Amino acid sequence: MASRIAPLLGLFLLAISTTSVSHAQSSKAFQRKHVTFLDHIDHNQCNSEMRNKRISQTDTGCKRLNTFIHAPEQVVDQACTSGEPYVIRNQEYKKSPQKFRITNCRLSQEHGNDCEYVAEASSLRYIVVACDQNGRPVHLERTLTDAAAGKPGDKQPSLNPTKKPSNSASVISAHWIRGQGCLCMGRLGGVLLFLSFVLFWCL
């Protein structure tokens, strides 16, 4: 019986590990979603970029808004390597030392899987990002104007001063968990399916 269970157990563990990797946020995903070499994005380019980069569709339908950063990847990475700590909701991010020209593509029409976008006026803004252990951005939290960014070197106060701000690793973990909303249920379903196979095989 053990010889029958072993192959099923191997397949089950492989499925679990594959699911974990497929849901993990990465620096490459950040680049694909937010970094563009285009000097300008108009309405037509909003639609082509969203489709070509395959970011218009989400699990709940069309993505409502996507921010593009007009800069090379190496320059955007400096937000992590040279950025200042910036605290939002008791979690620590990095604010870029320089402003980037950004363009928002906002959803205007949705017909099934057909998503239409319009380009908002480009502007110069700081970016606030979560970074991985290699100093690469993995999540764009928000963009800031001069007024919102505060003075250079200032650290935005926590909403709850009695709690110590989380570090960047905690931020990454929080966003990973938030992006795994259905992962636990998927694993539970996998466990139940595996147990069903085992009972069927043994009986």
C-alpha positions as a printed NumPy array, in Angstrom:
array([[  0.   ,   0.   ,   0.   ],
       [  2.895,   2.353,   0.761],
       [  4.149,   1.918,  -2.807],
       [  0.762,   3.11 ,  -4.07 ],
       [  0.618,   6.142,  -1.796],
       [  4.167,   7.386,  -2.518],
       [  3.541,   8.484,  -6.156],
       [  0.332,  10.283,  -5.128],
       [  2.154,  12.062,  -2.31 ],
       [  4.867,  13.193,  -4.727],
       [  2.312,  14.624,  -7.152],
       [  0.52 ,  16.38 ,  -4.301],
       [  3.688,  18.053,  -3.017],
       [  4.614,  19.112,  -6.553],
       [  1.204,  20.714,  -7.03 ],
       [  1.501,  22.624,  -3.762],
       [  4.983,  23.972,  -4.587],
       [  3.912,  24.984,  -8.088],
       [  0.937,  26.899,  -6.718],
       [  3.151,  28.813,  -4.288],
       [  5.593,  29.887,  -7.002],
       [  2.881,  30.915,  -9.448],
       [  1.27 ,  33.302,  -6.946],
       [  4.465,  34.899,  -5.643],
       [  5.044,  38.567,  -6.523],
       [  8.372,  39.253,  -8.223],
       [ 10.479,  42.148,  -9.47 ],
       [  9.865,  40.967, -13.034],
       [  6.114,  41.22 , -12.503],
       [  6.603,  44.753, -11.173],
       [  8.621,  45.729, -14.252],
       [  6.047,  44.24 , -16.598],
       [  3.173,  46.043, -14.913],
       [  4.688,  49.434, -14.24 ],
       [  7.902,  50.153, -16.177],
       [  7.778,  51.424, -19.759],
       [ 10.379,  52.759, -22.181],
       [  7.749,  54.785, -24.039],
       [  8.291,  58.543, -23.834],
       [  4.573,  59.199, -24.006],
       [  1.384,  57.171, -23.549],
       [ -1.886,  58.269, -25.111],
       [ -5.277,  56.56 , -25.124],
       [ -4.335,  54.1  , -27.872],
       [ -1.003,  53.262, -26.248],
       [ -2.746,  52.726, -22.914],
       [ -4.859,  50.021, -24.509],
       [ -1.96 ,  48.429, -26.406],
       [  0.341,  48.438, -23.369],
       [ -2.31 ,  46.943, -21.109],
       [ -3.02 ,  44.189, -23.635],
       [  0.566,  43.506, -24.746],
       [  1.806,  43.31 , -21.166],
       [ -1.217,  41.128, -20.278],
       [ -2.201,  43.198, -17.264],
       [ -5.701,  44.333, -18.244],
       [ -7.398,  41.206, -16.873],
       [ -7.716,  40.306, -13.196],
       [ -9.616,  37.583, -11.354],
       [-12.517,  40.   , -10.897],
       [-12.573,  41.513, -14.385],
       [-10.797,  44.456, -15.974],
       [ -8.096,  46.165, -13.963],
       [ -9.375,  49.59 , -12.93 ],
       [ -6.124,  51.526, -12.929],
       [ -2.494,  50.923, -13.806],
       [  0.414,  53.302, -13.309],
       [  3.268,  53.349, -15.803],
       [  6.682,  54.763, -14.876],
       [  8.608,  56.304, -17.79 ],
       [ 12.166,  55.27 , -16.886],
       [ 14.712,  52.459, -17.388],
       [ 14.491,  49.557, -14.961],
       [ 17.906,  50.345, -13.436],
       [ 16.795,  53.877, -12.573],
       [ 13.529,  52.677, -11.028],
       [ 15.539,  50.214,  -8.906],
       [ 17.21 ,  53.196,  -7.23 ],
       [ 13.996,  53.751,  -5.308],
       [ 15.008,  50.67 ,  -3.292],
       [ 18.775,  51.128,  -3.198],
       [ 18.81 ,  54.88 ,  -2.511],
       [ 15.275,  55.627,  -1.349],
       [ 14.174,  57.   ,   2.014],
       [ 12.009,  55.056,   4.478],
       [  8.355,  56.01 ,   4.125],
       [  5.767,  54.663,   6.55 ],
       [  2.179,  53.966,   5.499],
       [ -0.295,  52.252,   7.829],
       [  2.537,  51.216,  10.136],
       [  4.48 ,  49.535,   7.329],
       [  7.783,  50.784,   5.989],
       [  8.294,  51.345,   2.258],
       [ 10.911,  53.209,   0.226],
       [ 10.292,  56.601,  -1.373],
       [ 12.346,  57.301,  -4.48 ],
       [ 15.018,  60.007,  -4.146],
       [ 13.918,  61.561,  -7.443],
       [ 10.638,  62.147,  -9.22 ],
       [  9.577,  60.082, -12.222],
       [  7.23 ,  60.943, -15.023],
       [  4.228,  58.673, -14.587],
       [  1.059,  58.047, -16.585],
       [ -2.106,  56.454, -15.243],
       [ -4.209,  54.311, -17.552],
       [ -7.752,  54.311, -16.186],
       [-10.527,  51.932, -17.212],
       [-13.206,  53.722, -19.246],
       [-15.316,  50.859, -20.631],
       [-15.691,  47.173, -19.835],
       [-17.502,  44.671, -22.05 ],
       [-16.734,  41.15 , -20.869],
       [-13.043,  40.588, -21.534],
       [-12.802,  43.754, -23.624],
       [-11.202,  46.465, -21.473],
       [-10.858,  50.022, -22.794],
       [ -8.554,  52.556, -21.137],
       [ -7.91 ,  56.276, -21.275],
       [ -4.618,  57.97 , -20.456],
       [ -4.574,  60.589, -17.747],
       [ -2.208,  63.543, -18.048],
       [  1.39 ,  62.599, -17.234],
       [  2.972,  64.142, -14.155],
       [  6.22 ,  64.135, -12.202],
       [  5.888,  62.225,  -8.953],
       [  7.87 ,  60.31 ,  -6.379],
       [  7.132,  56.592,  -6.201],
       [  6.648,  54.606,  -2.989],
       [  7.51 ,  50.935,  -3.33 ],
       [  8.024,  47.71 ,  -1.396],
       [ 11.379,  46.068,  -2.127],
       [ 12.675,  42.512,  -2.097],
       [ 15.861,  41.297,  -0.427],
       [ 17.822,  42.013,  -3.62 ],
       [ 16.894,  45.685,  -3.611],
       [ 14.351,  45.428,  -6.426],
       [ 10.825,  46.901,  -6.373],
       [  8.042,  44.323,  -6.093],
       [  5.008,  46.5  ,  -5.332],
       [  3.989,  50.064,  -6.194],
       [  2.12 ,  51.373,  -3.165],
       [  1.474,  54.923,  -4.388],
       [  2.904,  57.997,  -6.11 ],
       [  3.448,  61.35 ,  -4.403],
       [  3.488,  65.001,  -5.37 ],
       [  5.936,  67.426,  -3.758],
       [  3.326,  68.491,  -1.215],
       [  2.49 ,  64.922,  -0.216],
       [  6.111,  63.77 ,  -0.121],
       [  7.176,  66.263,   2.576],
       [ 10.653,  67.676,   2.969],
       [ 13.657,  65.595,   1.844],
       [ 14.675,  63.233,   4.616],
       [ 11.361,  63.522,   6.449],
       [  9.717,  60.288,   7.464],
       [  5.95 ,  60.158,   7.286],
       [  4.519,  59.535,  10.771],
       [  2.734,  56.305,  11.557],
       [ -1.019,  56.394,  12.026],
       [ -0.434,  54.589,  15.334],
       [  2.691,  55.994,  17.025],
       [  2.596,  53.362,  19.783],
       [  3.484,  50.614,  17.331],
       [  6.879,  50.133,  15.747],
       [  6.793,  50.369,  11.921],
       [  7.238,  47.095,  10.103],
       [ 10.38 ,  46.645,   8.057],
       [ 10.513,  46.118,   4.296],
       [ 10.527,  42.338,   4.642],
       [  7.285,  42.527,   6.609],
       [  5.769,  44.728,   3.911],
       [  6.657,  42.195,   1.233],
       [  5.186,  39.431,   3.368],
       [  1.985,  41.411,   3.894],
       [  1.51 ,  42.017,   0.181],
       [  2.322,  38.401,  -0.595],
       [ -0.331,  37.272,   1.893],
       [ -2.854,  39.755,   0.518],
       [ -2.218,  38.437,  -2.975],
       [ -2.751,  34.878,  -1.809],
       [ -6.412,  35.344,  -0.883],
       [ -7.552,  32.09 ,  -2.422],
       [ -4.309,  30.153,  -2.026],
       [ -5.231,  28.628,   1.359],
       [ -8.59 ,  27.495,   0.043],
       [ -6.871,  26.073,  -3.019],
       [ -4.468,  24.098,  -0.855],
       [ -7.307,  22.859,   1.337],
       [ -9.076,  21.635,  -1.769],
       [ -5.864,  19.936,  -2.86 ],
       [ -5.55 ,  18.193,   0.507],
       [ -9.125,  16.922,   0.344],
       [ -8.636,  15.745,  -3.224],
       [ -5.437,  13.974,  -2.246],
       [ -7.115,  12.243,   0.681],
       [ -9.956,  11.153,  -1.602],
       [ -7.428,   9.601,  -3.982],
       [ -5.702,   7.808,  -1.109],
       [ -8.948,   6.367,   0.25 ],
       [-10.055,   5.321,  -3.232],
       [ -6.663,   3.725,  -3.962],
       [ -6.494,   1.875,  -0.652],
       [-10.061,   0.623,  -0.692]])
